[in-house]
C-alpha cells in the first residue's frame, strides 16, 4: 500500500506511523509516533526509578534507528504518558489529574532527555493521552537561564554539536559466541516455547557491575506471536530484567543491546526465548561486555545527561566539560523541581539518581560555516564520486570536536544520513556518513549515475557549505591501502596478508605463490541483486554485475570471486596467485568495466613463511 501511494503521488506525501515501529517500511514513511514511549521501560504502576535498563535501551535504539531509516522530512514524535495502572486499565476519568506529581517530573525528565539524544519531537501527557497540554520547565528557557512558558524560547539549546555518546569505554569482552544461534519452530499450528539458557558458570557475573549483552538478530521466518523473541536475565529465584526483540516479519534484522547489573552473587543466567508460536530467528555475534554508562549530547548552548540505569551515576567535575571543554555550566532556574532546576552553577561532581536526566546550560559554542575543498575516492584517492562507493570529502569546519572520531560504524545494517549534526548531499541525494573529523567527512555515495557533474554540499549546525562540483561515474575501483603502498589483503583465515614489519609490534605473513587471497576495496560498481546505498546486503555476498580482472606483476591472475561483503561499499576480490611466481614485490591493480584502480600498489610474495 505504501509503495502504491508513493508511486501514485511521486513521493509528495507525509505518512507517520504509530506505536511499534516497523523497520521494513521505514523508508516509505516519514517517521513514527512512539506512543507512551516511557511505558516500554517504566510501566505506570511502578516508580520512575524502578524501570528496566534493557527495555530503555531497546526502545532508544529503535528511536534512533527510525531516524536513520525514515524518509525526509522526518517526523518522529516521542510521546510519554503519566498514567498509573488504574488509569491505563479502566480509563478512570473521574480521577483528578491537573498537575504533575514528583514521579511525573522525573519520568518527564528522563523521557525528554532521551528524546534530546535523537532528533524527534517530544511531549508528555499527564494522564494517558487525554490530558490538556502542560508546560514543563525544560520546555523553554530565556537568556537568563530562567524557565518561562514562552513558545519563542523553546529553541534555547540551539543546534546539536554531537550525536548521543555513551560515557563509557568499549568495555572488557567477557564472553563471545561466534556463528549463529538458531531458534526455530516450523509448526505454526502449535504454540509453545523454545529457549536456550546460558551457563552462568561460564560467565560469573560480579555484583554491582554493569554488563552489556549485544547480538545481531535476523527474522528468518515470520514470528506468529508479536512479542515472540525475548531475552531474560534471571537467577536466585528472580527475573532481573526482561526485553523483547523488536522483530516479527521475515527480513527484519537489527542489533540488540541489553544492559544489566546483577544485585548479588549467585547463579545468574541469560535466556533466549522464542515464545508462543512458530517462526525462526537467528542470533549472531553474541557478546557480553563488562561496562556501560550514562549518555550525553552537546548542543550550542548546553547539554543533556541521561542515566537509564536502576542505580545512581556520578559525573566527575573534571569530566563534565567534555571533549568540547564546556564552560559556564549551570542548572535551569525553574519552578517545578527545585532540587534539580535550582539555577545554581555546576562546578563539583554531579550525581543523577536512577532513571533520571538533566539539562545543563553552558556558554555558547557557535559553529562556523563549513567549506568543501576536494572530493576523492576514500581508498585510492581518485578525484570524483562513484555510485555507492566510499568517498572522502575534504575541507574545514565539519565538526567542532577537537579530535579525530573514526569510531562510528554501521548500526542495525544502516549507515546514518546524519552524524554529530552533520549531513551530506551529493547531487541532491543524501549520502551515508561513516566517519567524521574537523577537516574530513567519509561517506558512502548515493546512486549518482555516470558522467555528469554532481554538487556536493556539507551541512552542519553552522549552515550549508557552498556546493562543490565533482565528477561522477559508476565505477572507480580502488583497494584500501596499508602502509608502504600495499593493498589490504587477507589469507583464507582472514589474517592479514602483508609483509612482516608493516605494523610495529605485530608479526605478519605475506601472501605466497599458489595461495588464494582476498583483496578489499571499494568502487567496483553495481551488484546483482542491487544493494541500496547505505545498507548492508540482504543476500549474502552479492556478486558484481561486471567482471573484475586483476593484474599482478603485469599478468592477469585468476579472479575466483568479486562480491560485496557484509559491510556497505566494501568489496572482496578473491584471487589465485600463480604457483610459478617468485618472491618479490609485484605491482597490482584491478579493472572493472574499463575503469582501472590506481597502479600504485604492490603485493609482497614470499614462499618461506
C-alpha positions in Angstrom: 0.0 0.0 0.0 2.8 2.4 0.9 4.6 1.7 -2.3 1.5 2.3 -4.3 0.9 5.6 -2.6 4.5 6.6 -3.2 4.3 5.8 -6.9 0.9 7.5 -7.3 1.9 10.9 -5.8 5.6 10.7 -6.8 6.8 10.9 -3.2 4.8 14.0 -2.3 3.2 12.6 0.8 3.7 12.7 4.5 3.0 9.5 6.4 3.7 8.9 10.1 3.2 5.5 11.6 2.2 4.8 15.2 3.0 2.6 18.2 5.7 0.0 17.5 8.0 1.0 14.6 8.3 -1.5 11.7 11.7 -1.0 10.2 10.8 -2.8 6.9 8.5 0.1 6.0 10.7 2.8 7.4 12.0 4.1 4.1 8.4 4.7 2.9 7.3 6.7 6.0 8.4 10.0 7.5 8.6 8.6 11.0 6.6 7.2 13.9 4.7 8.4 16.9 6.3 6.4 19.8 3.1 6.3 21.7 3.5 6.3 25.6 7.2 5.7 24.9 8.2 5.6 28.6 5.9 2.7 29.3 8.2 0.5 27.4 10.7 0.6 30.3 8.6 2.0 33.1 5.0 0.7 33.5 2.8 3.3 35.1 2.3 1.1 38.2 5.9 1.4 39.4 8.0 4.5 40.4 10.2 6.2 37.8 13.4 4.9 39.5 12.4 1.3 39.1 12.4 0.8 35.4 14.1 -1.6 33.0 17.6 -0.6 31.7 17.3 -3.2 28.9 13.9 -2.1 27.7 15.0 1.6 27.8 18.0 0.7 25.6 15.9 -1.3 23.1 13.3 1.5 22.8 16.1 4.1 22.5 17.8 2.1 19.7 14.5 1.8 17.9 14.0 5.6 18.1 17.5 6.3 16.7 17.1 3.6 14.0 13.9 5.0 12.7 15.6 8.4 12.3 18.3 6.7 10.3 15.9 4.8 8.0 12.8 7.0 7.5 12.4 9.4 4.6 12.8 13.2 4.7 11.3 15.3 6.1 11.5 13.2 9.3 8.7 13.5 11.8 9.5 11.2 14.8 7.3 12.1 17.8 8.1 10.8 21.3 5.0 10.8 23.4 5.4 9.9 27.0 2.5 9.2 29.4 2.0 9.8 33.1 -0.6 7.1 33.6 -0.8 4.6 36.5 -2.1 1.1 36.3 -5.6 2.0 37.4 -5.9 4.7 34.7 -4.4 2.6 32.0 -6.7 -0.4 32.5 -10.0 1.3 33.4 -9.8 4.8 31.9 -10.6 6.3 35.3 -11.7 9.7 34.0 -13.1 10.6 37.5 -9.6 10.9 39.0 -8.4 14.5 39.1 -5.0 14.9 37.5 -4.4 18.6 36.8 -0.8 18.9 37.9 2.3 16.7 37.8 3.5 14.6 40.7 7.1 14.3 41.7 7.2 11.0 39.9 5.8 12.6 36.7 8.5 15.2 36.8 11.2 12.5 36.9 9.6 10.5 34.1 9.3 13.6 32.1 13.0 14.5 32.6 14.1 11.0 31.5 11.7 11.0 28.6 12.7 14.4 27.3 16.4 13.7 27.9 16.0 10.6 25.9 14.3 12.4 23.1 17.1 15.0 23.0 19.6 12.2 22.4 17.9 12.0 19.0 16.2 14.4 16.7 12.5 13.8 17.3 9.7 15.9 18.7 8.5 15.4 22.3 5.5 15.8 24.5 4.4 14.4 27.9 0.7 13.7 28.6 -0.1 13.8 32.3 -2.8 11.2 32.1 -2.7 8.7 29.3 -3.3 10.7 26.0 -6.3 12.6 27.3 -4.9 15.4 29.4 -4.6 19.0 28.4 -1.2 20.3 27.4 1.1 21.0 30.3 4.2 23.2 30.3 7.4 21.9 31.9 10.4 23.9 33.0 12.7 22.2 30.5 10.5 23.2 27.5 11.6 26.8 27.3 14.3 28.9 29.0 15.2 32.5 28.5 18.7 34.1 28.2 18.9 34.5 32.0 18.6 30.7 32.4 15.0 31.1 33.8 12.3 28.7 32.8 9.4 30.6 31.1 6.2 29.5 29.4 7.0 31.0 26.1 7.0 29.1 22.8 9.5 31.6 21.4 12.1 30.2 23.9 11.8 26.6 23.0 15.0 26.6 20.9 17.2 27.6 23.8 19.7 24.8 23.4 20.5 25.6 19.8 21.8 23.2 17.2 23.3 19.8 18.3 27.1 19.7 18.2 27.4 16.0 18.6 25.4 12.8 18.4 24.4 10.9 21.6 27.5 9.5 23.3 27.6 6.7 25.8 30.0 7.8 28.5 32.0 4.6 28.9 34.9 2.9 27.2 34.4 -0.1 24.9 34.3 -2.3 28.0 36.0 -5.6 28.6 34.8 -8.6 26.5 33.9 -11.4 28.9 32.1 -13.7 26.5 31.6 -14.3 22.8 29.8 -16.8 20.7 30.8 -16.9 17.1 28.4 -18.1 14.4 24.6 -18.2 14.7 22.2 -19.4 17.4 19.0 -20.5 15.6 15.7 -20.7 17.4 13.1 -22.4 15.2 9.5 -23.8 15.4 8.4 -24.8 11.9 5.0 -26.0 13.1 2.8 -22.9 13.0 -0.2 -24.9 14.2 1.3 -25.5 17.6 2.1 -22.9 20.2 4.9 -23.4 22.7 8.3 -22.0 23.7 11.8 -22.8 22.6 14.6 -21.4 24.8 18.3 -21.6 25.2 19.8 -20.9 28.6 23.4 -19.7 29.1 25.6 -21.5 31.6 26.2 -19.0 34.3 29.2 -20.9 35.5 31.0 -20.0 32.2 30.4 -16.2 32.8 30.3 -15.5 36.5 28.8 -12.0 37.0 30.2 -9.6 39.6 27.5 -8.0 41.9 27.1 -4.3 41.3 29.0 -4.3 37.9 27.1 -3.3 34.8 27.3 -5.6 31.8 26.2 -5.2 28.2 24.8 -8.1 26.2 24.7 -7.4 22.5 23.9 -9.5 19.4 22.6 -9.2 15.9 19.2 -10.7 15.1 17.6 -11.8 11.9 14.0 -13.0 11.5 14.3 -15.9 9.1 10.6 -16.9 9.2 7.8 -14.5 10.4 7.1 -14.9 14.1 3.5 -15.8 14.9 3.4 -14.0 18.3 4.2 -10.3 18.0 6.3 -10.3 21.2 7.8 -13.7 20.4 11.6 -13.2 20.6 12.5 -12.5 24.2 15.7 -12.1 26.3 15.6 -12.7 30.1 18.3 -12.4 32.7 17.3 -14.4 35.7 18.8 -16.1 38.8 18.5 -16.6 42.5 14.8 -17.2 42.1 14.0 -13.9 40.4 13.8 -12.3 37.0 16.3 -9.5 36.9 15.3 -7.9 33.6 13.3 -8.9 30.5 13.2 -7.4 27.0 11.5 -8.0 23.7 13.5 -8.1 20.4 11.7 -5.7 18.0 11.4 -8.1 15.1 8.5 -10.0 13.7 8.4 -10.2 9.8 10.7 -12.2 7.6 13.7 -10.0 6.7 13.5 -7.9 9.8 17.0 -7.5 11.2 19.0 -5.4 13.7 21.3 -5.3 16.6 20.1 -5.5 20.2 21.8 -4.1 23.3 20.8 -5.4 26.7 22.5 -3.7 29.7 22.1 -5.3 33.2 23.6 -5.2 36.7 23.3 -8.2 39.0 22.5 -7.2 42.5 24.1 -10.1 44.3 26.3 -13.1 43.9 24.8 -16.4 42.9 23.7 -18.2 39.8 22.6 -15.8 37.1 21.8 -16.8 33.5 20.7 -15.3 30.2 17.8 -16.9 28.4 16.9 -16.5 24.7 13.3 -17.5 24.1 11.1 -18.0 21.0 7.7 -17.9 22.7 4.1 -18.9 21.9 4.2 -20.0 18.3 6.0 -20.7 15.1 8.8 -18.8 13.4 12.5 -18.8 13.1 15.2 -16.3 14.2 19.0 -16.2 14.0 21.0 -14.6 16.8 24.6 -13.8 15.6 27.7 -12.4 17.2 26.6 -12.8 20.8 28.9 -10.8 23.0 28.9 -9.8 26.7 31.0 -6.8 27.8 31.8 -5.6 31.3 31.0 -1.9 31.1 28.2 0.5 30.3 27.4 4.1 31.3 25.1 7.1 31.1 24.6 9.2 27.9 25.4 12.7 26.9 24.7 15.0 24.0 26.1 18.5 23.5 24.3 21.5 21.9 25.4 25.0 21.1 24.1 26.4 24.5 24.2 23.4 26.8 24.0 19.6 27.1 21.8 16.8 28.3 22.9 14.0 30.6 20.8 10.8 30.9 21.1 7.9 33.4 19.0 5.0 32.1 20.0 2.6 34.9 18.5 1.5 38.2 21.4 2.8 40.2 22.9 6.3 40.6 25.5 7.7 38.2 28.1 10.3 39.2 29.7 12.6 36.7 33.1 13.8 37.9 33.7 17.6 37.9 36.8 17.1 35.7 34.7 15.2 33.1 31.7 17.5 32.9 33.3 20.0 30.4 33.7 17.1 28.0 35.6 16.9 24.8 34.3 20.4 23.8 35.7 21.9 27.0 32.4 23.5 28.0 32.4 26.4 30.4 29.8 28.2 32.4 27.8 25.0 33.3 24.7 25.8 35.3 21.3 24.4 36.0 18.0 25.8 34.7 16.3 28.1 37.1 12.8 26.5 37.3 9.7 26.4 39.5 8.7 22.7 39.4 11.6 20.5 40.7 13.8 22.9 42.7 16.1 20.1 43.8 17.0 19.7 40.1 16.4 23.1 38.4 17.7 25.4 41.1 19.6 27.7 38.8 23.0 27.0 40.5 26.4 26.8 38.8 27.7 23.3 38.4 31.4 23.1 39.3 31.5 20.0 41.5 30.7 16.3 40.9 27.1 15.8 39.8 25.1 12.7 40.7 22.0 11.6 38.8 19.6 9.2 40.5 18.3 6.1 38.9 16.3 6.7 35.7 16.8 10.4 35.6 18.1 13.1 33.3 19.1 16.8 33.5 19.6 19.6 31.1 22.6 21.9 31.9 23.2 25.2 30.2 26.6 26.3 29.1 28.5 29.2 27.5 27.6 29.0 23.7 29.7 27.4 21.1 29.0 28.9 17.7 29.7 26.9 14.6 31.4 28.3 11.5 30.1 27.6 8.0 31.7 24.5 6.6 33.8 24.6 3.4 34.4 21.8 0.9 37.8 21.9 -1.0 38.0 18.4 -2.5 36.2 15.1 -3.1 38.0 11.8 -3.7 37.7 8.1 -3.7 38.3 7.2 0.0 40.6 4.2 -0.9 42.5 5.0 -4.0 42.4 8.8 -4.0 40.9 9.3 -7.5 39.1 12.6 -7.8 35.3 12.4 -8.1 32.5 10.1 -7.0 31.5 6.6 -7.9 27.9 5.4 -7.2 27.7 3.5 -3.9 31.5 3.9 -3.2 33.2 5.3 -0.2 34.1 8.9 -0.8 36.3 11.3 1.3 35.3 15.0 1.4 38.0 17.4 2.5 37.5 20.9 3.8 37.1 22.7 7.1 34.6 23.4 10.0 32.9 20.0 9.6 32.7 19.4 13.4 33.9 21.3 16.5 35.2 18.1 18.1 39.0 18.6 18.6 39.9 15.0 17.8 39.6 12.5 15.0 36.4 10.5 15.6 36.6 7.4 13.3 34.7 5.3 15.8 31.3 5.3 14.1 30.1 2.2 12.3 27.1 0.6 10.7 24.2 0.3 13.2 21.5 -2.2 12.6 22.6 -2.7 9.0 22.4 1.0 8.2 24.8 3.9 7.8 23.4 7.2 9.2 22.5 10.1 7.0 23.4 12.4 9.8 26.4 12.1 12.2 27.1 14.5 15.0 24.8 17.1 13.4 26.5 16.8 10.0 24.7 15.7 6.8 25.9 15.5 3.2 24.1 15.6 -0.1 25.5 14.5 -3.4 23.5 15.6 -6.4 20.7 16.5 -4.0 20.5 13.0 -2.6 21.6 12.1 1.0 24.9 10.4 1.5 25.6 8.0 4.3 28.3 9.0 6.8 30.6 6.6 8.5 33.5 8.8 9.7 33.9 12.5 10.7 36.7 14.8 11.7 37.0 18.6 11.6 38.6 18.5 8.1 37.3 15.3 6.6 34.0 13.5 6.1 33.9 10.0 4.8 30.6 8.9 3.2 29.1 6.2 1.1 27.8 8.0 -2.0 24.2 7.5 -3.2 23.5 6.3 -6.7 24.6 9.2 -8.9 24.8 7.8 -12.3 27.7 8.2 -14.7 29.5 11.0 -16.4 27.7 14.1 -15.1 29.0 16.6 -12.5 27.5 16.3 -9.0 27.1 19.1 -6.5 28.4 18.1 -3.0 27.1 20.1 0.0 28.0 19.5 3.6 25.5 20.9 6.2 26.2 21.4 9.9 24.7 23.5 12.7 26.8 26.3 11.2 24.9 26.2 7.9 25.5 24.7 4.5 28.7 24.8 2.6 28.9 26.3 -0.9 28.3 23.5 -3.4 31.4 21.7 -4.7 31.2 20.3 -8.2 32.7 16.7 -8.6 32.7 14.3 -11.5 30.7 11.1 -11.2 31.0 7.6 -12.6 29.5 4.1 -12.0 33.0 2.6 -11.5 36.0 3.8 -9.6 37.7 0.7 -8.3 40.4 1.0 -5.6 42.0 -1.2 -3.0 42.1 0.0 0.6 45.7 0.9 1.5 48.1 -0.4 4.1 51.4 1.3 4.8 54.0 1.1 2.1 51.5 1.2 -0.8 50.3 -2.3 0.0 46.7 -3.3 -0.7 44.5 -4.5 2.2 44.6 -8.3 1.7 43.8 -11.3 3.8 44.6 -15.0 3.9 41.8 -17.6 3.8 41.5 -17.5 7.6 41.1 -13.7 7.4 44.5 -13.0 8.9 46.2 -10.1 7.2 48.4 -10.8 4.2 51.1 -8.1 4.4 54.9 -8.2 4.6 56.3 -8.5 8.1 57.4 -5.2 9.7 54.5 -3.3 8.3 52.9 -2.9 11.7 55.0 -2.2 14.7 54.9 -4.9 17.3 52.9 -7.4 15.1 54.3 -10.4 13.2 52.5 -10.7 9.8 52.7 -13.2 7.0 52.7 -12.0 3.3 50.9 -13.8 0.5 52.7 -16.7 -1.1 52.7 -18.2 -4.6 49.9 -20.7 -5.2 47.7 -19.2 -2.4 44.2 -17.8 -2.6 44.0 -14.4 -1.0 41.2 -11.8 -0.7 41.7 -8.1 -1.7 39.5 -5.5 -0.1 38.3 -2.3 -1.9 35.5 0.0 -2.9 34.0 1.4 -6.1 33.6 -1.9 -8.0 30.1 -0.9 -9.2 26.6 -2.3 -9.0 25.9 -5.9 -7.8 23.3 -8.5 -8.7 21.0 -8.2 -6.8 21.5 -4.5 -6.3 22.1 -3.2 -2.8 20.8 0.3 -1.9 23.4 2.8 -0.8 23.8 3.0 3.0 22.6 -0.6 3.6 24.1 -3.9 4.2 23.2 -6.7 1.7 20.2 -8.8 2.5 21.6 -11.6 0.3 25.0 -12.9 1.3 27.9 -11.8 -0.9 26.1 -10.4 -4.0 28.5 -10.5 -7.0 29.5 -7.5 -9.1 27.4 -7.0 -12.3 30.6 -6.5 -14.3 33.5 -9.0 -14.2 36.7 -7.9 -12.4 40.2 -8.6 -13.6 43.3 -8.3 -11.6 46.8 -7.8 -12.9 49.8 -8.9 -10.7 53.2 -8.1 -12.0 51.8 -7.4 -15.4 50.0 -10.8 -15.7 46.3 -11.3 -15.3 45.6 -13.8 -12.4 42.5 -15.9 -11.9 39.7 -14.0 -10.1 37.7 -16.5 -8.1 35.0 -14.1 -7.0 34.2 -10.4 -6.8 31.4 -9.7 -4.3 30.1 -7.1 -1.9 30.9 -8.0 1.6 28.7 -7.7 4.7 29.7 -4.0 5.0 28.3 -1.2 2.9 30.5 -0.3 -0.1 33.3 -2.8 0.9 34.1 -5.4 -1.9 36.0 -8.6 -1.6 38.1 -9.8 -4.6 39.4 -13.3 -4.3 42.4 -14.1 -6.5 44.5 -17.2 -7.1 48.2 -16.3 -7.1 50.1 -18.4 -9.7 52.3 -21.0 -8.1 55.1 -20.2 -10.6 55.6 -16.7 -9.4 58.8 -15.9 -7.5 59.3 -14.0 -4.3 59.1 -10.2 -4.7 57.0 -7.1 -4.7 54.6 -7.1 -7.6 52.5 -4.1 -8.9 48.8 -4.9 -8.6 45.7 -3.3 -10.0 42.1 -4.2 -10.8 39.9 -3.4 -13.8 36.1 -3.4 -14.0 34.1 -2.2 -17.0 37.2 -0.4 -18.4 37.9 1.5 -15.1 41.3 0.7 -13.5 42.3 1.1 -9.9 45.4 3.2 -9.2 48.5 1.3 -10.3 50.4 2.5 -7.2 50.1 -0.7 -5.0 52.4 -3.6 -4.8 51.7 -7.1 -3.3 54.6 -8.9 -1.5 55.0 -12.6 -2.2 57.2 -14.9 0.0 57.4 -18.7 -0.3 59.2 -19.2 3.0 56.8 -18.2 5.9 
